[in-house]
Amino acid sequence: MMRWKQAAGGIIAFAAMVAIGAAAAPVMAQTAQPVAAARPGSAAQRAHFVAEISLDGPIGPAAAEYFEDAAKRAASEGASAIILRLDTPGGLSESMRRIVSSVLASRVPVLCYVAPGGARAASAGTYILYACQIAAMAPATHLGAATPVALGRSTPMPASSRRDAAKPALPGIAADTVADSVTGTATGAAPEKAAPASRQGGDAESNKVLNDAVAYIRSLAQLRGRDAEWAEQAVRGAATLTASEAAERHVIDFVALDAADVLKQASGRQVRVGEQTVTLALQNNSVRDYAPNWRTNFLAIITNPTIAYVLLLAGIYGLILEAFHPGVLLPGIGGVICLLIGMYALQMLPVNYAGLALMAVGVGLLIAEMVSPTIGVIGVGGVISFVLGSILLFNTNVPGYTVNLGVIAGIAFAAIGVLATILWLVMRSRRGNMIESDLQMVGASGQLLQSTDERGEGWAQISGERWQVLSDAPLPAGTNVRVVRRDGLLLWVIPD
């Protein structure tokens, strides 16, 4: 019994470590990109420089914290302005609003630059671009598709609306997520007025959140003097624009080839920073990169849903292994650390608690199957519950904020393998007991666990197992006995 428990625990621990390594590798490669900060040489260079902050990938808690810290550090070090290099498919609404608030509260102008070629400021990126004092895009880039999407639901936008942005649709939405861009959306279409509430579809709460998103982006457009009508169309109808089309419609200020071109074209323009109007003079300024620090990189790793998911599982199974094998310490200590980090990451992400509950039920059923093996019904139910919970855990429709299905499949197959191994060991053990000869127990010795009654019946520990025994005369507890005959599950014993 102990051997198959150790084998099952080893298989689970190995599968968890492989999953952590496989899931962490691409995230480490994406987040740990060394950026060489330009070292200012003279005092004149230190007095005239522009800070460059890059947001690549989905907008999440790590990106929001990175921008807030870097913007404050740049302002305190005397930066003349901030270039926000943007390339994002969208992200979480709460993180996007944190970045927008930081832009509006910044003491220096923020120049948003969608680059390099092929980049996009989709969804949450459109809001951030509208908030900046200067908006520029590189050639072959695009922006838009800023329609919020409901947690756990896809956007019920008709196919005709996706092909024709001039026909706004009203999807079901929620405040805590922002969708990826909708492909195939027409660009440059004339805006239309919103349909009456009776024709918009969806419930009152959906309309309320949609109208809040529209008002939010219109307020940013009015603050910066940009096209508010197209901004509303980007929210209601998921409209998109290319760089040249955005410049023609005054959604952005200009198209620039690189960061130096952004500074050149921005120089001489007047922008509002807080309550003041500032004339930009940035053409001859040097550019200093502000790379993410180790804390930001670490936060980006653990807030990746796949990493958070694997950390949570590693913590749970580490504690289970420690419970089965007390005193080993390593699984328990590692499990507690992984569980705490995973829970910290979960509280920063849009978690579906129904999925989390299903995962907990699945793990509980698998543990029950390991402790008291059955014919596999409990274990199969646990695997099904676990897989469904894993799929629903981060079902946000936000790019970059879903658990990798390959990781879920790998852990599910590992659980099925462990379950099959347990069932095989149990069945082999049962078959061994059935063919075991009565003579194999004859001569085995053990010790009485309790005194036998007046009929000589009691219980004894024989060959590491608890057996019901029968003697010719009453014997006290602790007596060493020897088996002389076996009758099914009853052993006849005599004092040894």
Protein Blocks (a to p, Z undefined) as FASTA:
>chain_A
ZZmmmmmmmmmmmmmmmmmmmmmmmmmmmmmcccdddddfblmlmmmccdddddedjddf
klmmmmmmmmmmmmmnopabdcdddddebdcfklmmmmmmmmmmpcbdcddddddehiac
ehjlmmmmmmpmbdcddehiaeejjbccdehiacfbdfklmmmmklccdddddfkbccdd
dehiaehiacdddddfklngpafklmmmmmmmmmmmmmmmmmnopafklmmmmmmnopac
dfklmmmnomambdcfblmlmmmmmgopacdehjaccdddfklpccddddddfklmmmmm
mmpmklmmmmmmmmmmmmmmmmmmghklmmmmmmmmmmmmmmmmmmmpccdfklmmmmmm
mmmmmmmmmmmccehlmmmmmmmmmmmmmmmmmmnopghiaccfklmmmmmmmmmmmmmm
mmmmmmmmmmmmmmpcfklmgopacddfbdcdfkopacddeehiacddddfbdcdehiac
ddfbdehjaccdddZZ
